[in-house]
Amino acid sequence: MDTKTLLEWSERYHVPTYSRAPICLVRGEGVRVWDSDGREYLDFTAGIGVVALGHCHPRVTGAIREAAGTLIHVSNLFHTAPQTHLARFLCENSFGDRVFFCNSGAEANEAAFKLARRYCREHFASDRYEIIAMRNSFHGRTLATVTATGQEKYRQGFEPLMPGFKHVPFNDLRAVERALDNRTAAVLLEPVQGEGGVNVPDDGYLPGLRKLCDEAGALLILDEVQTGLGRTGTLWGYQHWGVEPDIMTLAKGLANGVPIGAMVARDPVARGLTAGTHASTFGGTPFVASVALATLTTLLEEKLPERAARVGRHLMNGLAALKAKHSVIREVRGKGLLIGIELSRPAAALVTACREAGLLVLTAGDMVLRLEPPLIVDEATCDHALAILDGALAKA
């Protein structure tokens, strides 16, 4: 089928929830993808930070084949070895003691909200249910996670929203301190805001939040859907600041593109959810757990968090040179391979110019260009991307 017809059908038959680029991607390998016309692109989107090991990584592909031929689904009414091994892996390599598996980051955040409310109801008071979240945050597309998200554009038209959430400025400890009261169950944030503009907090911010939560008896929930699994140069984003949360949510890179989410929690908190209080039909199936185990094992064996830190520094240095050359760049910020380039005008035209030159990139809000290549990317590929971006900046 020709590309023109395929794009026309896509426009006709899909619910119009996406502003799609006018190309059809058909194949991927490593850091590169190809469209239906045979054109090659450097993929610095990684499925919005999902394919951490790159496209069609041989160990992931092998795990998919083996798992598909062994056991795909039996429900969580039974024990399965891959899920148990995955839970142990996550706990032994993080602060956590227990894991709940689901299908996405939004579902993981929903589980965290329910856990925080139930835990505080049992340990404190029935009206201790509020969650303090941050402006410019992003936590998902369900009704509760849209309410938690601190960006008005994602809420419009879906009112009335869920009760029990309030928002304060990101990176402002005093604002959190003022918002805390005897109804506060938890404080929720991304260690580095992704969708909100790749905003990196001051060094004292997360330690300060941990202290405030401890003093108030509130839980600290870190949404590591985008910052976890090596993306920022450490296995977990919280490790940059030497703090540990009570609850952490994961998804995106956990199974390199196969849908999975997870909520990780400390044991005393995790026990707030008992048999029958929460569930997921497809959460942590033997199939997806096997793929996630292959992904995580490869991530650690190949030291990809350390690679992300090293290559991220190289990429940031190159972007600093572009900033000196192009006045349209206001600021370059990020950690590891989660990088934002704030511009003085909307980023959409630059996204188009990059795509036309063979580089796929993202936005993070209207004025920020976002780079999230697979963690396997090397310095030479980053230099290629920088050259394309240089030309696109001159053109745009």
Secondary structure, DSSP 8 states (H G I E B T S, - for coil): --HHHHHHHHHHHS-S-----S--EEEEEBTEEEETT--EEEESSHHHHT-TT-BT-HHHHHHHHHHHTT-----TTS--HHHHHHHHHHHHTSS-SEEEEESSHHHHHHHHHHHHHHHHHHHT-TT--EEEEETT----SSHHHHHHS--GGGTTT--S--SSEEEE-TT-HHHHHHH--TTEEEEEE-SSBSTTT-B---TTHHHHHHHHHHHHT-EEEEE-TTTTTTTTSSSSGGGGGT---SEEEE-GGGGTTS--EEEEE-HHHHTTS-TTS---SSTT-HHHHHHHHHHHHHHHHTTHHHHHHHHHHHHHHHHHHHHHH-TTEEEEEEETTEEEEEESS-SHHHHHHHHHTTEE-EESSSSEEEE---TT--HHHHHHHHHHHHHHHHH-
